[in-house]
Amino acid sequence: MIKTKEMIALGLMISVLTACGGGGSDDSTEPEPPISEAPTWTAGVFEDEDNFKDRCENPRSGNDINGNPWPDQAGSHLYEKHWLRSWSNNTYLWYDEIQDQNPANFGLPTEYFDVLKTEELTSSGAQKDNFHFFQDTNEYQQRVSSGASSGYGARFAILQSAPPRKIVIAYTEPNSPATGQSLTRGAEIIEVDGAQVSNGDANTLNAGLFPANDGETHEFVVRDLGATNTRTITMTSVTVTSDPVQNEQVFNTPSGKVGYMQFNTFGTRIAEQEIIDAFVDFSNEGVQDLVVDLRYNGGGFLFISSQLAYMVAGQAQTQGRVYEETVWNDKHPNINPVTGEALEPTPFYNVTSDEATAPGGTLPSVNLNRVFVLSTSGTCSASEAFINGLRGIDVEVILIGGTTCGKPYGFYATDNCGTTYFTIQFRGENEKGFGQYADGFVPSSTDNGQDFVRGCTVADDFDHLLGDPDEAMLAAALEYRDTGSCPTTTKVSKRHSAKRYISDDSLFKSQRVQQRLFLEQNRIMNTPKELKQ
């Protein structure tokens, strides 16, 4: 079975020394405990990160979500910043591109973390590292273990970032406040707590769209899909559990059965069992083609991505093949510095993990030599590894939609003092040694075997529900399957195609608001677009 590891690197615990008081005469005084010397900075000199690990300004008490005691000891923000510096210098993929700055010149550890990254650009002029962020550890652990986070169970798509702004719902989670108000994909948000979305106060929109806590009640004016009139509703934020696999179905076409599933995240362990259940159905139905809708899938666990690829391709095409090779910085050519284990390629996993309902069980598969993938700029990380891994063994991927986000990189989520940090630590390469897609996979009329993938450029269509065969991307995939070519005209949403997808329950959220994406006065967090008043 697959033995998944907790994605948190635990450093060595450093004891805080105290002195015992001596007994003697009545006028003796108990000596003060020695005070640890504060860490100091010398440019270009890096102490072992373990010297600073878990030395916290505000040590936690109690246990983590798995019942293990927190390892925190008394320390300071300066210790936390020195740990970040040494840890980044040791494990960051581009450690030699970080400008070494004195930690004492920064305030909070998270402020210092912001600068511990490369400022280099890709060949297209984009930031080389767009994936440097942090989250509150409790929220991260809750998300990973159960897929739960605070919100309404609605994923919002920002179609227009500058006034007149436009926001619609991309999809909703079952049994959530959003579905309780009969909200569906395509519903437009007109007003939040009295502020017009088009040109209203961004702070009011922030607070209403992305509530910070459970139990917040906010008022919305919405226009439902296909409606001309608006309606006013109220929603109270709750902890919502994400349903990774939705809209699973099989289409009976004249040329055979086509399976479809909307797969929203690899980032929760419940995703493993849900895709297993879906593929059992696809196998029983005898599907001859498959459409995997990853348009909103921002990534997650690589082992689940590998399992999905196996379930598409089957044993004969994957046995003994490499799904992904992880390449670390030049300090670690052979040993994983987080786990201490020898670096070995990730295979195409053909069994369930030790997290599954039935650990060690053989995975189902549909044994296909091609797969249709629906994509947008929100298709990222483990979703791109799925594309790249299959292409590495010559399973054809037909890409329908938009260019993916461009993240051939990964990390081990690492906790220190209540904050979980995510810094790029390795690059993933497929069996053919390709992993250079920092500008994303591009749907194209030609296939170069690398970042250009045969397929069709099709805008997201918010005038149809996901899984509707008339929805533009799915319709294009079905037409391409029948004709071998893209539609001459694509069905583009009358409300415009989404430029970027923003969610109140995304796995990868803005570091500056700790797992909540907000609209700001001057920009949208985690996007290069400007949001102007």
Legacy VTK file of the C-alpha trace (Angstrom):
# vtk DataFile Version 3.0
C-alpha trace
ASCII
DATASET POLYDATA
POINTS 533 float
0.000 0.000 0.000
1.031 3.620 -0.277
2.350 4.934 2.993
1.547 8.624 2.821
3.611 10.875 5.047
2.398 13.841 7.025
3.539 16.858 5.043
5.023 18.556 8.099
8.738 18.494 8.790
9.447 18.245 12.506
12.775 19.665 13.583
14.810 18.497 16.548
13.521 19.779 19.850
15.909 22.076 21.741
15.521 22.101 25.498
15.292 25.379 27.354
17.842 25.118 30.137
16.912 26.124 33.661
18.993 26.095 36.824
17.917 24.559 40.099
17.942 26.738 43.193
20.401 25.729 45.895
19.427 25.307 49.560
21.554 26.994 52.237
21.250 29.987 54.447
18.014 31.887 54.720
19.502 34.904 52.947
20.415 32.945 49.836
18.563 33.812 46.675
17.529 31.414 43.944
19.657 32.077 40.858
17.932 33.327 37.736
17.728 30.819 34.898
20.278 31.552 32.194
18.975 33.579 29.313
19.552 32.082 25.897
21.589 34.327 23.664
19.527 35.761 20.818
20.505 34.487 17.371
22.566 36.859 15.263
22.889 37.332 11.532
26.048 37.114 9.504
25.535 37.560 5.773
26.089 34.321 3.894
26.507 32.215 7.040
23.659 29.813 7.846
23.336 27.756 10.993
21.495 24.444 10.988
17.743 25.085 10.863
17.231 22.663 13.769
18.941 25.180 16.051
15.894 27.422 15.705
13.015 25.000 15.074
9.964 25.270 17.363
11.414 28.179 19.389
8.245 30.233 19.452
7.192 33.710 20.502
3.868 32.210 21.595
4.316 28.469 22.269
1.204 26.370 21.763
-0.124 23.985 24.373
-2.241 20.916 23.833
-2.279 18.590 20.839
-2.549 18.753 17.074
-5.435 17.297 15.075
-3.874 13.819 15.319
-3.548 13.968 19.104
0.192 14.608 19.111
1.513 17.303 21.467
2.787 20.458 19.832
6.624 20.564 19.959
6.793 24.289 20.795
9.252 25.750 23.280
9.802 29.267 24.554
11.569 31.449 22.027
10.930 34.594 20.033
9.972 35.930 16.648
13.682 36.301 15.964
14.184 32.559 16.448
11.265 31.897 14.125
12.751 34.161 11.454
16.173 32.563 11.726
14.539 29.176 11.290
12.831 30.429 8.123
16.153 31.735 6.811
18.108 28.520 7.413
15.227 26.266 6.297
14.859 28.231 3.039
18.593 28.171 2.390
18.560 24.403 2.889
15.438 23.335 0.985
14.248 26.147 -1.342
14.695 25.073 -4.970
16.305 28.382 -5.922
18.054 29.081 -2.605
20.919 30.850 -4.376
18.487 33.437 -5.791
17.275 34.604 -2.365
18.686 37.964 -1.244
20.107 37.293 2.224
18.640 39.960 4.519
18.933 40.427 8.275
15.881 38.865 9.971
16.043 41.511 12.699
15.070 44.150 10.137
11.624 42.575 9.704
8.626 42.415 12.023
6.521 39.263 12.012
8.010 36.002 10.759
5.469 35.949 7.946
6.719 39.335 6.744
10.234 37.950 6.561
8.992 34.806 4.807
7.588 36.982 2.019
11.103 37.964 0.888
12.637 34.486 1.110
11.991 33.721 -2.542
13.396 34.340 -5.978
12.461 37.467 -7.891
13.529 36.019 -11.239
11.100 35.793 -14.171
10.095 33.028 -16.562
10.705 33.250 -20.291
7.271 34.859 -20.696
8.061 37.573 -18.147
5.934 36.091 -15.365
7.157 35.665 -11.806
9.204 32.483 -11.527
7.722 31.746 -8.076
4.020 32.499 -7.774
3.413 29.860 -5.120
5.074 31.150 -1.959
2.487 31.293 0.822
1.517 30.287 4.338
-1.570 29.219 6.293
-2.671 28.921 9.879
-1.664 25.385 10.895
-4.982 24.483 12.523
-6.886 25.525 9.416
-4.472 23.673 7.158
-4.713 20.451 9.171
-8.504 20.648 9.222
-8.588 21.200 5.488
-6.292 18.280 4.712
-7.976 15.808 7.040
-11.576 16.524 6.111
-11.712 19.034 3.262
-13.523 21.446 5.585
-13.219 25.228 5.714
-15.360 28.175 6.728
-17.648 29.718 4.119
-20.895 29.246 2.234
-19.879 26.348 -0.001
-19.725 28.558 -3.088
-16.736 29.048 -5.348
-16.779 32.502 -6.876
-15.419 33.394 -10.320
-14.306 36.990 -10.864
-15.101 37.767 -14.487
-14.256 41.463 -14.383
-11.732 42.706 -11.841
-12.057 46.462 -12.388
-15.306 48.427 -12.211
-17.734 47.478 -13.467
-16.789 44.307 -11.592
-18.623 41.060 -12.219
-18.727 37.952 -9.994
-20.600 34.724 -10.626
-20.724 31.352 -8.919
-18.522 28.694 -10.516
-19.942 25.796 -8.506
-21.380 24.991 -5.092
-20.816 22.263 -2.529
-23.640 19.863 -1.641
-25.494 20.439 1.633
-24.040 23.920 2.075
-25.597 27.339 2.773
-25.260 28.120 -0.948
-27.261 25.091 -2.055
-29.694 25.742 0.781
-30.486 29.021 -0.970
-30.798 27.217 -4.338
-27.705 28.922 -5.731
-26.100 27.227 -8.727
-23.319 27.801 -11.203
-23.895 30.944 -13.237
-25.769 32.882 -10.566
-24.449 36.452 -10.556
-23.683 38.290 -7.310
-25.128 41.785 -7.697
-24.786 43.216 -4.204
-23.235 42.247 -0.851
-24.422 43.884 2.390
-25.615 46.917 0.465
-22.415 47.327 -1.579
-22.738 46.985 -5.337
-20.323 44.421 -6.738
-19.850 46.547 -9.843
-18.382 49.559 -8.062
-19.034 49.236 -4.321
-16.709 49.343 -1.326
-14.160 46.546 -1.559
-13.880 46.106 2.207
-17.609 45.428 2.482
-17.401 42.981 -0.408
-14.421 41.255 1.232
-16.186 40.781 4.522
-19.336 39.402 2.929
-17.922 37.193 0.207
-15.138 35.668 2.308
-16.215 35.496 5.958
-13.410 35.107 8.461
-15.338 32.884 10.866
-18.295 30.569 11.183
-21.563 32.178 12.221
-21.304 35.359 10.153
-24.544 36.361 8.426
-24.445 38.456 5.270
-27.042 39.633 2.770
-26.728 39.084 -0.965
-28.646 40.240 -3.992
-28.294 37.632 -6.733
-29.523 37.019 -10.251
-29.982 33.311 -10.898
-28.847 31.593 -14.062
-31.342 32.321 -16.817
-33.345 34.794 -14.698
-34.055 38.451 -15.452
-35.077 39.512 -11.948
-32.942 39.534 -8.824
-33.654 38.140 -5.378
-32.299 38.908 -1.917
-30.986 36.154 0.322
-29.000 35.844 3.537
-26.341 33.225 4.202
-24.582 32.342 7.425
-21.051 31.014 7.159
-20.381 27.508 8.449
-17.616 24.934 8.214
-18.177 23.376 4.797
-16.691 20.048 3.749
-15.597 19.987 0.122
-16.910 17.241 -2.138
-13.955 16.635 -4.494
-15.788 14.577 -7.131
-19.067 15.925 -8.478
-21.325 15.440 -11.498
-20.037 11.973 -12.289
-21.954 10.598 -15.257
-21.741 8.486 -18.399
-22.921 9.740 -21.800
-24.230 7.209 -24.293
-23.087 8.401 -27.720
-23.460 6.712 -31.111
-19.762 5.817 -30.988
-19.642 4.530 -27.429
-19.834 5.510 -23.792
-18.020 8.577 -22.470
-17.382 9.057 -18.769
-17.270 12.515 -17.184
-16.375 13.704 -13.727
-15.789 17.119 -12.203
-12.767 16.780 -9.914
-12.146 19.860 -7.788
-9.145 19.086 -5.577
-6.372 16.597 -4.883
-5.857 18.403 -1.597
-7.968 16.333 0.766
-7.549 12.661 1.513
-11.239 11.943 0.989
-10.575 12.600 -2.708
-8.850 9.224 -2.977
-11.952 7.221 -2.101
-14.234 9.389 -4.232
-12.222 8.911 -7.426
-11.960 5.183 -6.681
-15.757 5.006 -6.453
-16.100 6.945 -9.708
-13.731 4.646 -11.585
-15.484 1.551 -10.317
-18.592 2.982 -11.976
-16.729 3.903 -15.187
-15.191 0.440 -15.381
-18.532 -1.273 -14.794
-20.108 0.903 -17.495
-17.324 0.058 -19.962
-16.528 3.657 -20.905
-14.495 4.047 -24.090
-13.413 7.617 -23.446
-13.122 9.822 -20.396
-13.408 13.555 -19.711
-11.776 14.690 -16.469
-12.866 18.208 -15.564
-9.932 19.817 -13.742
-10.799 23.422 -14.567
-10.995 24.415 -10.877
-8.540 21.883 -9.473
-5.644 23.750 -7.865
-3.733 20.597 -6.938
-2.920 18.787 -3.715
-1.396 15.398 -2.963
0.881 13.917 -5.620
0.058 10.338 -4.627
-3.640 10.890 -5.433
-2.651 12.453 -8.754
-0.572 9.349 -9.505
-3.468 7.078 -8.546
-5.789 8.954 -10.904
-3.312 8.565 -13.765
-3.079 4.820 -13.097
-6.866 4.494 -13.042
-6.990 6.121 -16.479
-4.155 4.163 -18.089
-4.209 0.808 -16.303
-1.543 -1.731 -15.386
-0.141 -2.606 -18.837
0.771 0.980 -19.711
2.084 2.023 -16.293
3.880 -1.006 -14.835
7.473 -0.141 -14.019
7.110 3.389 -15.407
7.925 6.707 -13.729
5.040 9.017 -12.887
7.187 11.835 -11.550
10.819 12.285 -10.623
11.441 14.927 -7.968
14.474 17.143 -8.500
15.668 19.148 -5.469
18.297 21.868 -5.314
21.948 20.949 -5.849
22.505 20.425 -2.109
20.278 17.362 -2.225
20.953 15.262 -5.339
20.237 11.923 -3.688
18.481 12.395 -0.332
15.133 14.015 0.411
16.080 16.608 3.066
12.606 16.569 4.620
12.137 12.820 5.043
15.793 11.793 5.108
15.021 9.029 2.626
16.779 8.290 -0.639
15.230 10.085 -3.596
13.242 7.659 -5.705
10.767 8.338 -8.513
7.056 8.403 -7.769
5.508 5.416 -9.581
2.028 5.091 -10.997
0.406 3.869 -7.781
-1.887 0.927 -8.448
-3.076 0.331 -4.870
-4.909 2.297 -2.218
-2.974 4.196 0.429
-2.969 3.598 4.155
-5.463 6.472 4.370
-8.091 4.671 2.283
-11.175 2.797 3.437
-9.552 -0.496 2.403
-5.759 0.037 2.553
-3.659 -1.925 0.091
-6.505 -2.705 -2.267
-5.974 -2.819 -6.023
-7.261 0.280 -7.790
-9.838 0.049 -10.570
-8.871 1.247 -14.048
-10.440 1.888 -17.431
-7.282 1.102 -19.463
-7.488 4.027 -21.879
-4.710 5.317 -24.138
-6.118 8.837 -24.171
-8.015 11.184 -21.877
-9.727 14.552 -22.315
-8.832 17.156 -19.682
-10.818 20.370 -19.196
-8.570 23.182 -17.988
-8.266 26.842 -17.035
-5.655 28.981 -15.309
-7.026 27.423 -12.124
-5.746 23.983 -13.204
-2.571 23.712 -11.210
0.148 21.642 -9.534
-0.997 18.021 -9.049
-3.475 18.547 -11.908
-0.601 19.486 -14.200
1.433 16.547 -12.876
-1.454 14.320 -14.023
-1.160 15.764 -17.532
2.625 15.582 -17.585
2.857 12.096 -16.072
0.518 10.554 -18.632
2.263 12.300 -21.516
5.537 10.870 -20.230
4.298 7.343 -21.043
2.614 8.370 -24.318
-0.955 8.311 -23.084
-2.552 11.021 -25.220
-3.981 14.017 -23.375
-6.439 16.217 -25.264
-6.540 19.589 -23.499
-9.794 21.538 -23.787
-10.156 25.018 -22.292
-7.370 27.391 -21.295
-3.680 27.423 -20.455
-2.968 25.852 -17.078
-1.366 27.766 -14.212
2.226 26.596 -14.686
3.390 24.900 -11.486
5.818 22.034 -12.113
6.911 22.431 -8.510
6.077 20.960 -5.136
6.735 21.342 -1.429
6.294 19.737 1.947
3.943 21.851 4.031
6.007 22.659 7.124
4.675 23.849 10.474
6.585 26.124 12.814
4.983 27.798 15.814
1.412 27.643 14.499
2.037 28.705 10.912
2.383 26.221 8.063
4.774 27.415 5.375
4.832 26.424 1.720
8.024 27.149 -0.191
8.972 25.603 -3.533
11.369 22.733 -2.826
11.418 20.472 -5.856
10.560 20.286 -9.541
8.647 17.365 -11.000
9.714 15.665 -14.247
7.949 12.899 -16.141
9.517 9.695 -17.450
10.850 11.566 -20.475
12.602 14.082 -18.206
10.252 16.956 -19.011
9.166 19.351 -16.286
9.647 22.805 -17.779
6.110 24.155 -17.967
6.327 27.198 -15.710
4.130 29.071 -18.200
1.533 26.316 -18.178
0.285 23.690 -20.618
-1.230 25.344 -23.691
-4.090 23.856 -25.750
-2.813 23.904 -29.316
-3.449 22.622 -32.830
0.017 21.091 -32.694
1.654 18.990 -30.012
5.353 19.533 -29.278
5.520 16.786 -26.661
6.240 19.397 -24.003
4.153 22.423 -23.046
2.001 22.577 -26.183
-0.764 19.978 -25.908
-3.127 19.024 -28.696
-6.602 20.393 -28.016
-8.900 23.396 -28.227
-8.970 26.820 -26.632
-12.461 27.250 -25.209
-13.689 29.854 -22.728
-15.439 28.815 -19.537
-19.194 28.868 -20.005
-21.226 30.126 -17.066
-24.501 29.895 -18.965
-24.609 26.117 -18.435
-24.170 23.849 -15.444
-21.070 21.686 -15.144
-21.706 18.268 -16.648
-24.239 19.652 -19.119
-23.195 18.306 -22.556
-24.036 21.747 -23.968
-21.534 23.476 -21.646
-18.836 24.879 -23.946
-15.789 22.954 -22.759
-17.544 19.617 -22.408
-19.314 20.130 -25.740
-15.950 20.834 -27.392
-14.470 17.644 -25.910
-17.379 15.562 -27.172
-17.169 17.147 -30.631
-13.406 16.650 -30.814
-13.943 13.008 -29.921
-16.375 12.610 -32.819
-14.571 14.677 -35.450
-10.930 14.883 -34.384
-11.032 18.653 -34.570
-12.106 21.649 -32.527
-15.494 23.299 -32.979
-15.466 26.051 -35.600
-17.169 28.306 -33.061
-17.068 27.855 -29.314
-19.890 28.553 -26.958
-18.676 31.477 -24.897
-20.576 32.697 -21.878
-22.644 35.812 -22.488
-21.270 37.104 -19.210
-17.661 36.800 -20.466
-15.153 34.096 -19.698
-13.454 33.988 -16.333
-9.998 35.523 -16.155
-9.153 33.993 -12.808
-10.895 31.804 -10.286
-11.111 32.884 -6.678
-12.502 30.651 -3.972
-13.406 30.914 -0.335
-12.355 27.290 0.055
-9.285 26.894 -2.149
-6.390 24.842 -0.837
-3.842 27.408 -1.931
-4.861 30.752 -0.527
-3.193 34.096 -0.068
-0.501 34.227 2.561
-1.369 37.724 3.656
-4.848 36.794 4.755
-4.019 33.286 5.966
-6.180 30.985 3.881
-8.798 33.512 2.797
-8.800 35.251 -0.544
-9.994 38.807 -0.404
-10.693 41.534 -2.881
-8.487 44.500 -1.981
-8.750 48.157 -2.913
-5.837 47.896 -5.322
-5.520 44.263 -6.355
-6.864 40.730 -6.153
-4.806 38.499 -3.901
-2.993 35.676 -5.685
-3.595 37.141 -9.135
-1.708 39.624 -11.284
-4.899 41.496 -12.110
-5.675 44.933 -10.727
-8.886 45.586 -8.830
-9.523 49.292 -9.032
-12.099 51.481 -7.420
LINES 1 534
533 0 1 2 3 4 5 6 7 8 9 10 11 12 13 14 15 16 17 18 19 20 21 22 23 24 25 26 27 28 29 30 31 32 33 34 35 36 37 38 39 40 41 42 43 44 45 46 47 48 49 50 51 52 53 54 55 56 57 58 59 60 61 62 63 64 65 66 67 68 69 70 71 72 73 74 75 76 77 78 79 80 81 82 83 84 85 86 87 88 89 90 91 92 93 94 95 96 97 98 99 100 101 102 103 104 105 106 107 108 109 110 111 112 113 114 115 116 117 118 119 120 121 122 123 124 125 126 127 128 129 130 131 132 133 134 135 136 137 138 139 140 141 142 143 144 145 146 147 148 149 150 151 152 153 154 155 156 157 158 159 160 161 162 163 164 165 166 167 168 169 170 171 172 173 174 175 176 177 178 179 180 181 182 183 184 185 186 187 188 189 190 191 192 193 194 195 196 197 198 199 200 201 202 203 204 205 206 207 208 209 210 211 212 213 214 215 216 217 218 219 220 221 222 223 224 225 226 227 228 229 230 231 232 233 234 235 236 237 238 239 240 241 242 243 244 245 246 247 248 249 250 251 252 253 254 255 256 257 258 259 260 261 262 263 264 265 266 267 268 269 270 271 272 273 274 275 276 277 278 279 280 281 282 283 284 285 286 287 288 289 290 291 292 293 294 295 296 297 298 299 300 301 302 303 304 305 306 307 308 309 310 311 312 313 314 315 316 317 318 319 320 321 322 323 324 325 326 327 328 329 330 331 332 333 334 335 336 337 338 339 340 341 342 343 344 345 346 347 348 349 350 351 352 353 354 355 356 357 358 359 360 361 362 363 364 365 366 367 368 369 370 371 372 373 374 375 376 377 378 379 380 381 382 383 384 385 386 387 388 389 390 391 392 393 394 395 396 397 398 399 400 401 402 403 404 405 406 407 408 409 410 411 412 413 414 415 416 417 418 419 420 421 422 423 424 425 426 427 428 429 430 431 432 433 434 435 436 437 438 439 440 441 442 443 444 445 446 447 448 449 450 451 452 453 454 455 456 457 458 459 460 461 462 463 464 465 466 467 468 469 470 471 472 473 474 475 476 477 478 479 480 481 482 483 484 485 486 487 488 489 490 491 492 493 494 495 496 497 498 499 500 501 502 503 504 505 506 507 508 509 510 511 512 513 514 515 516 517 518 519 520 521 522 523 524 525 526 527 528 529 530 531 532
